[in-house]
Amino acid sequence: MNRAGFAGGFNFSESGADMSKTTNKFSPGVRACTVRMALDHEGENSSLWAAACSIAAKIGCTSQTLNEWVKKGEVDDGSRP
């Protein structure tokens, strides 16, 4: 259904909306450096989450994204099952 003043409909496949939900806005090097920063600054904050919140805001990603990068890094290096 179209709203008044808008011609035609919206085709998700033409817009690319059916493509991958993730994009690689940050290079692997930036991700690795950011993870190291979060782990290094954990002691200066009340928790790893607090460090992630602080650093994520500075680089332009969400805290949850940085937290996921940290967890993936820990799995990759064997410190997390």
DSSP file (Angstrom, degrees, kcal/mol; ACC not computed):
  #  RESIDUE AA STRUCTURE BP1 BP2  ACC     N-H-->O    O-->H-N    N-H-->O    O-->H-N    TCO  KAPPA ALPHA  PHI   PSI    X-CA   Y-CA   Z-CA
    1    1 A M              0   0    0      0, 0.0     2,-0.3     0, 0.0     0, 0.0   0.000 360.0 360.0 360.0 133.6    0.0    0.0    0.0
    2    2 A N        -     0   0    0      7,-0.1     2,-0.2     1,-0.0     7,-0.1  -0.681 360.0-127.8 -94.5 145.6    1.3    3.4   -1.0
    3    3 A R    >   -     0   0    0     -2,-0.3     3,-2.0     1,-0.1    -1,-0.0  -0.596  43.6 -83.9 -84.7 154.2    1.1    6.5    1.2
    4    4 A A  T 3  S+     0   0    0      1,-0.3    -1,-0.1    -2,-0.2     3,-0.1  -0.310 116.8  22.7 -57.0 134.2   -0.3    9.6   -0.3
    5    5 A G  T 3  S+     0   0    0      1,-0.2     2,-0.5    -3,-0.1    -1,-0.3   0.403 100.3 102.7  89.6  -2.7    2.3   11.6   -2.3
    6    6 A F    <   -     0   0    0     -3,-2.0     2,-0.3     2,-0.0    -1,-0.2  -0.957  59.5-150.2-118.1 119.2    4.5    8.6   -2.9
    7    7 A A        -     0   0    0     -2,-0.5    -4,-0.0    -3,-0.1    -3,-0.0  -0.659  57.9  -4.0 -87.4 140.1    4.5    6.9   -6.3
    8    8 A G  S    S-     0   0    0     -2,-0.3     2,-0.1     2,-0.0    -2,-0.0   0.039  82.3 -83.1  74.7 176.1    5.2    3.2   -6.7
    9    9 A G        -     0   0    0     -7,-0.1     2,-0.5     0, 0.0    -7,-0.1  -0.397  38.3 -99.7-108.2-173.5    6.2    0.7   -4.1
   10   10 A F        -     0   0    0     -2,-0.1     2,-0.7     4,-0.0    -2,-0.0  -0.959  25.1-157.6-116.0 123.5    9.5   -0.3   -2.5
   11   11 A N    >>  -     0   0    0     -2,-0.5     4,-1.3     1,-0.2     3,-0.5  -0.884   1.0-162.2-104.6 109.9   11.3   -3.4   -3.8
   12   12 A F  H 3>>S+     0   0    0     -2,-0.7     5,-1.7     1,-0.2     4,-0.9   0.853  88.3  56.1 -61.1 -36.8   13.7   -4.7   -1.2
   13   13 A S  H 345S+     0   0    0      1,-0.2     3,-0.3     2,-0.2    -1,-0.2   0.848 106.6  50.2 -68.2 -31.8   15.6   -6.8   -3.7
   14   14 A E  H <45S+     0   0    0     -3,-0.5    -1,-0.2     1,-0.2    -2,-0.2   0.793 109.0  52.5 -73.3 -26.9   16.4   -3.8   -5.8
   15   15 A S  H  <5S-     0   0    0     -4,-1.3    -1,-0.2    -3,-0.2    -2,-0.2   0.633 112.6-116.2 -83.8 -12.8   17.6   -1.8   -2.8
   16   16 A G  T ><5S+     0   0    0     -4,-0.9     3,-1.7    -3,-0.3    -3,-0.2   0.548  74.9 132.8  89.0   7.6   20.0   -4.5   -1.7
   17   17 A A  T 3 < +     0   0    0     -5,-1.7    -4,-0.2     1,-0.3    -5,-0.1   0.700  66.2  60.6 -67.3 -18.8   18.1   -5.0    1.6
   18   18 A D  T 3  S+     0   0    0     -6,-0.6    -1,-0.3    -5,-0.1     3,-0.1   0.441  88.4  96.6 -88.0   2.2   18.3   -8.8    1.0
   19   19 A M  S <  S-     0   0    0     -3,-1.7    -3,-0.0     1,-0.2    -6,-0.0  -0.168  94.6 -48.9 -79.3-179.7   22.1   -8.7    1.1
   20   20 A S        -     0   0    0      1,-0.1    -1,-0.2     2,-0.1    -2,-0.0  -0.156  43.9-140.2 -52.7 140.4   24.2   -9.5    4.1
   21   21 A K  S    S+     0   0    0     -3,-0.1     2,-0.3     2,-0.0    -1,-0.1   0.688  81.5  71.4 -76.3 -18.6   23.2   -7.6    7.3
   22   22 A T        -     0   0    0      2,-0.0     2,-0.3     3,-0.0    -2,-0.1  -0.732  60.1-169.6-103.2 148.8   26.8   -7.0    8.3
   23   23 A T        -     0   0    0     -2,-0.3     2,-1.0     0, 0.0     3,-0.2  -0.928  28.1-124.5-127.7 157.3   29.3   -4.7    6.7
   24   24 A N        +     0   0    0     -2,-0.3    -2,-0.0     1,-0.2     0, 0.0  -0.616  45.3 154.3-101.5  72.7   33.0   -4.5    7.3
   25   25 A K        +     0   0    0     -2,-1.0     2,-0.4     1,-0.1    -1,-0.2   0.814  65.7  52.5 -67.4 -30.7   33.2   -0.8    8.2
   26   26 A F  S    S-     0   0    0     -3,-0.2    -1,-0.1     2,-0.0    35,-0.0  -0.901  87.4-124.0-112.7 135.5   36.4   -1.5   10.3
   27   27 A S     >  -     0   0    0     -2,-0.4     4,-2.5     1,-0.1     5,-0.2  -0.291  29.3-108.6 -69.5 158.7   39.4   -3.3    9.0
   28   28 A P  H  > S+     0   0    0      0, 0.0     4,-2.5     0, 0.0     5,-0.2   0.855 120.7  55.0 -56.6 -34.6   40.7   -6.4   10.8
   29   29 A G  H  > S+     0   0    0      2,-0.2     4,-2.3     1,-0.2     5,-0.2   0.906 108.0  46.8 -65.9 -41.8   43.7   -4.3   12.0
   30   30 A V  H  > S+     0   0    0      2,-0.2     4,-2.5     1,-0.2    -1,-0.2   0.910 112.7  50.8 -65.7 -42.1   41.5   -1.7   13.5
   31   31 A R  H  X S+     0   0    0     -4,-2.5     4,-2.4     2,-0.2    -2,-0.2   0.938 111.3  47.5 -60.3 -46.7   39.4   -4.4   15.2
   32   32 A A  H  X S+     0   0    0     -4,-2.5     4,-2.3     1,-0.2    -2,-0.2   0.910 113.3  47.9 -62.6 -43.2   42.5   -6.1   16.6
   33   33 A C  H  X S+     0   0    0     -4,-2.3     4,-2.3     1,-0.2    -1,-0.2   0.900 111.9  49.7 -64.2 -41.3   43.9   -2.8   17.9
   34   34 A T  H  X S+     0   0    0     -4,-2.5     4,-2.4     2,-0.2    -2,-0.2   0.886 109.6  51.1 -66.7 -39.5   40.5   -1.8   19.5
   35   35 A V  H  X S+     0   0    0     -4,-2.4     4,-2.5     2,-0.2     5,-0.2   0.924 110.1  49.9 -62.9 -44.4   40.2   -5.2   21.2
   36   36 A R  H  X S+     0   0    0     -4,-2.3     4,-2.8     1,-0.2    -2,-0.2   0.914 110.1  51.1 -59.9 -42.5   43.7   -4.8   22.6
   37   37 A M  H  X S+     0   0    0     -4,-2.3     4,-2.1     2,-0.2    -1,-0.2   0.920 109.9  49.3 -60.9 -44.1   42.8   -1.4   23.9
   38   38 A A  H  < S+     0   0    0     -4,-2.4     4,-0.4     1,-0.2    -2,-0.2   0.925 114.3  44.8 -62.3 -44.5   39.7   -2.7   25.6
   39   39 A L  H >< S+     0   0    0     -4,-2.5     3,-0.7     1,-0.2     4,-0.4   0.895 113.5  50.4 -67.2 -39.4   41.6   -5.5   27.3
   40   40 A D  H 3< S+     0   0    0     -4,-2.8     3,-0.4     1,-0.2    -1,-0.2   0.828 114.0  44.7 -66.5 -32.2   44.4   -3.1   28.3
   41   41 A H  T >X S+     0   0    0     -4,-2.1     3,-0.7    -5,-0.2     4,-0.6   0.381  83.0  97.3 -96.1   3.7   42.0   -0.6   29.8
   42   42 A E  G X4 S+     0   0    0     -3,-0.7     3,-1.2    -4,-0.4    -1,-0.2   0.901  82.7  53.3 -57.8 -41.0   39.8   -3.1   31.6
   43   43 A G  G 34 S+     0   0    0     -3,-0.4    -1,-0.2    -4,-0.4    -2,-0.1   0.746 104.2  55.6 -67.4 -24.2   41.8   -2.4   34.9
   44   44 A E  G <4 S+     0   0    0     -3,-0.7    -1,-0.3    -4,-0.1     2,-0.2   0.548 109.7  53.9 -84.4  -7.7   41.2    1.3   34.6
   45   45 A N  S << S-     0   0    0     -3,-1.2     3,-0.1    -4,-0.6     4,-0.0  -0.720  94.9-106.4-120.8 170.8   37.4    0.8   34.4
   46   46 A S  S    S-     0   0    0     -2,-0.2     2,-0.3     1,-0.1    -4,-0.1   0.715  97.4 -10.1 -71.7 -19.4   35.0   -1.0   36.6
   47   47 A S  S  > S-     0   0    0      1,-0.1     4,-1.9    -5,-0.0     5,-0.1  -0.974  72.7 -96.3-164.8 170.5   34.6   -3.8   34.0
   48   48 A L  H  > S+     0   0    0     -2,-0.3     4,-2.8     1,-0.2     5,-0.2   0.875 123.7  56.7 -63.5 -36.9   35.5   -4.9   30.5
   49   49 A W  H  > S+     0   0    0      2,-0.2     4,-2.6     1,-0.2    -1,-0.2   0.910 105.4  50.1 -61.7 -42.1   32.0   -3.7   29.5
   50   50 A A  H  > S+     0   0    0      2,-0.2     4,-2.0     1,-0.2    -1,-0.2   0.896 111.7  48.3 -63.3 -40.5   32.8   -0.2   30.9
   51   51 A A  H  X S+     0   0    0     -4,-1.9     4,-2.5     2,-0.2     5,-0.3   0.919 111.4  50.4 -64.7 -42.7   36.1   -0.2   28.9
   52   52 A A  H  X S+     0   0    0     -4,-2.8     4,-2.9     1,-0.2     5,-0.3   0.903 109.0  51.7 -62.5 -41.5   34.3   -1.3   25.8
   53   53 A C  H  X S+     0   0    0     -4,-2.6     4,-1.6     1,-0.2    -1,-0.2   0.920 112.0  46.4 -60.5 -44.1   31.7    1.5   26.2
   54   54 A S  H  X S+     0   0    0     -4,-2.0     4,-0.8     1,-0.2    -2,-0.2   0.929 118.3  39.9 -65.0 -46.9   34.3    4.1   26.5
   55   55 A I  H >X S+     0   0    0     -4,-2.5     4,-1.5     1,-0.2     3,-0.5   0.892 110.7  57.3 -73.4 -40.3   36.4    2.9   23.6
   56   56 A A  H 3X>S+     0   0    0     -4,-2.9     4,-1.8    -5,-0.3     5,-1.7   0.901 103.5  54.3 -58.6 -41.8   33.5    2.1   21.3
   57   57 A A  H 3<5S+     0   0    0     -4,-1.6    -1,-0.3    -5,-0.3    -2,-0.2   0.836 107.9  51.3 -61.4 -31.8   32.2    5.7   21.6
   58   58 A K  H <<5S+     0   0    0     -4,-0.8    -1,-0.2    -3,-0.5    -2,-0.2   0.805 115.5  38.6 -77.9 -29.6   35.6    7.0   20.5
   59   59 A I  H  <5S-     0   0    0     -4,-1.5    -2,-0.2    -3,-0.3    -1,-0.2   0.599 113.0-110.1 -99.4 -11.0   35.9    4.9   17.4
   60   60 A G  T  <5S+     0   0    0     -4,-1.8     2,-0.3     1,-0.3    -3,-0.2   0.759  77.3 110.3  92.8  25.7   32.3    5.0   16.2
   61   61 A C  S   <S-     0   0    0     -5,-1.7    -1,-0.3    -6,-0.1     2,-0.1  -0.781  71.2 -93.6-119.7 172.4   31.0    1.5   16.8
   62   62 A T     >  -     0   0    0     -2,-0.3     4,-2.0     1,-0.1     5,-0.2  -0.487  27.5-120.8 -82.8 157.2   28.5    0.2   19.4
   63   63 A S  H  > S+     0   0    0      1,-0.2     4,-2.6     2,-0.2     5,-0.2   0.881 114.9  55.1 -61.7 -38.4   29.6   -1.2   22.7
   64   64 A Q  H  > S+     0   0    0      2,-0.2     4,-2.3     1,-0.2    -1,-0.2   0.898 105.8  51.8 -63.4 -40.4   28.0   -4.5   21.9
   65   65 A T  H  > S+     0   0    0      2,-0.2     4,-2.2     1,-0.2    -2,-0.2   0.941 111.6  45.8 -61.1 -47.8   30.0   -4.7   18.6
   66   66 A L  H  X S+     0   0    0     -4,-2.0     4,-2.4     1,-0.2    -2,-0.2   0.902 110.7  53.7 -63.5 -40.2   33.2   -4.2   20.5
   67   67 A N  H  X S+     0   0    0     -4,-2.6     4,-2.4     1,-0.2    -1,-0.2   0.893 108.6  49.9 -60.8 -39.7   32.2   -6.7   23.2
   68   68 A E  H  X S+     0   0    0     -4,-2.3     4,-2.5     2,-0.2    -1,-0.2   0.887 109.1  51.8 -66.0 -38.9   31.6   -9.2   20.4
   69   69 A W  H  X S+     0   0    0     -4,-2.2     4,-2.4     2,-0.2    -2,-0.2   0.911 109.9  49.6 -62.2 -41.3   35.0   -8.5   18.9
   70   70 A V  H  X S+     0   0    0     -4,-2.4     4,-2.3     2,-0.2    -2,-0.2   0.943 111.7  47.6 -62.5 -48.1   36.6   -9.1   22.3
   71   71 A K  H  X S+     0   0    0     -4,-2.4     4,-2.1     1,-0.2    -2,-0.2   0.907 112.4  49.4 -61.1 -41.8   34.8  -12.4   22.8
   72   72 A K  H  X S+     0   0    0     -4,-2.5     4,-2.8     1,-0.2    -1,-0.2   0.904 110.2  51.4 -64.1 -40.9   35.7  -13.6   19.3
   73   73 A G  H  X S+     0   0    0     -4,-2.4     4,-2.1     1,-0.2     6,-0.2   0.885 108.7  50.8 -62.3 -39.4   39.3  -12.6   20.0
   74   74 A E  H  <>S+     0   0    0     -4,-2.3     6,-1.4     2,-0.2     5,-1.4   0.877 111.9  47.1 -67.0 -37.6   39.3  -14.6   23.2
   75   75 A V  H ><5S+     0   0    0     -4,-2.1     3,-1.0     4,-0.2    -2,-0.2   0.932 111.7  51.4 -65.9 -45.4   37.9  -17.7   21.4
   76   76 A D  H 3<5S+     0   0    0     -4,-2.8    -2,-0.2     1,-0.2    -1,-0.2   0.858 112.9  44.1 -62.1 -36.5   40.4  -17.3   18.6
   77   77 A D  T 3<5S-     0   0    0     -4,-2.1    -1,-0.2    -5,-0.2    -2,-0.2   0.465 114.9-114.5 -91.2   0.9   43.4  -17.1   21.0
   78   78 A G  T < 5S+     0   0    0     -3,-1.0    -3,-0.2    -4,-0.5    -4,-0.1   0.485  86.6 113.2  88.1   2.0   42.1  -20.0   23.2
   79   79 A S  S   <S+     0   0    0     -5,-1.4    -4,-0.2    -6,-0.2    -5,-0.1   0.551  79.2  44.2 -86.0  -5.2   41.4  -18.1   26.4
   80   80 A R              0   0    0     -6,-1.4    -2,-0.2    -7,-0.1    -1,-0.1  -0.999 360.0 360.0-136.3 133.4   37.6  -18.6   26.0
   81   81 A P              0   0    0      0, 0.0    -6,-0.1     0, 0.0    -2,-0.0   0.520 360.0 360.0 -69.0 360.0   36.0  -21.9   25.0
